[in-house]
């Protein structure tokens, strides 16, 4: 897909993978809706960075687990850009607790993780589907995780939600074909605030240990994931229903 002049919604694009993806799309001339829920200052910075490239951006605050808000976001995209060609479901949340501490997984924790990660991905894709089909070359990329393929040290709700996204990706790929391709990415350990929150004072030591055990010699960055997302959108016109692992080869040896 030629991205110049197209339009994309990137959920959760104030920070992390969403932000890196929005900037990568903008570098290709793609107009972008920057979605956020809480990180307003970071979202505004992302908008400024997109517009500094000479590409229009639209800032939209809305929780992806709220169907009405999601539908308003899609409508705002159509009103602003007249089209929608790309959806990247990058919004997500997690819960940090010891995997064996099942009592820490309250109903509130479980529901919030699934509402954002799973329900939010479904709502955004459902709302965007008519415009994406109208594009004729629509592309959706969902954010799963290596935890959804081979869970280990993650809390159960997060791993289960990312596994659900894999199944949903395959289902949507069948339902929306041939006008829309739907794929997912599954990052491994990544630099950034989520892993810092999970690992605490052990962050530097454990990240270095993981890097040493990874065939490509380091852990992933948000830009690594954005690069793969961009490739799935821009350069893989005959690929749909697939999940691409981004872990530098760690899953081959770990």
QUIWOPE-V21120 format. One record per backbone hydrogen bond with DSSP energy under -1.0 kcal/mol. CO is the residue of the C=O (numbers start at 0). NH is the residue of the N-H. Records with the same first field share a line. If there is no record, write none. Layout:
CO: NH, NH
This chain:
2: 5
5: 30
6: 84, 85
7: 32
8: 87
9: 34
14: 18
15: 19
16: 20
17: 21
18: 22
19: 23
20: 24
21: 25
22: 26
24: 27, 29
25: 28
28: 4
30: 7
31: 57
32: 9
33: 59
34: 12
35: 61
37: 39
38: 42
39: 43
40: 44
41: 45
42: 46
43: 47
44: 48
45: 49
46: 50
47: 51
49: 52, 54
50: 53
55: 31
57: 33
59: 35
62: 65
65: 69
66: 70
67: 71
68: 72
69: 73
70: 74
71: 75
72: 76
73: 77
74: 78
75: 79
76: 80
77: 81
84: 138
85: 8
86: 140
87: 10, 89
88: 142
97: 100
99: 101
100: 103
101: 104
103: 105
105: 109
106: 110
107: 111
108: 112
109: 113
110: 114
111: 115
112: 116
113: 117, 118
114: 119
117: 121
118: 122
119: 123
120: 124
121: 125
122: 126
123: 127
124: 128
127: 131
128: 132
129: 133
130: 134
137: 180
138: 86
139: 182
140: 88
141: 184
144: 147
145: 148, 149
154: 158
155: 159
156: 160
157: 161
158: 162
159: 163
160: 164
161: 165
162: 166
163: 167
164: 168
165: 169
166: 170
167: 171
168: 172
169: 173
170: 174
171: 175
175: 179
178: 137
180: 139
181: 240
182: 141
183: 243
184: 143
185: 245
186: 145
188: 219
191: 195
192: 196
193: 197
194: 198
195: 199
198: 201
199: 202
201: 205
202: 206
203: 207
204: 208
205: 209
206: 210
207: 211
208: 212
210: 213
213: 216
219: 190
220: 224
221: 225
222: 226
223: 227
224: 228
225: 229
226: 230
227: 231
228: 232
229: 233
230: 234
235: 238
241: 183
243: 185
245: 187
246: 249
247: 215
248: 251
249: 252, 253
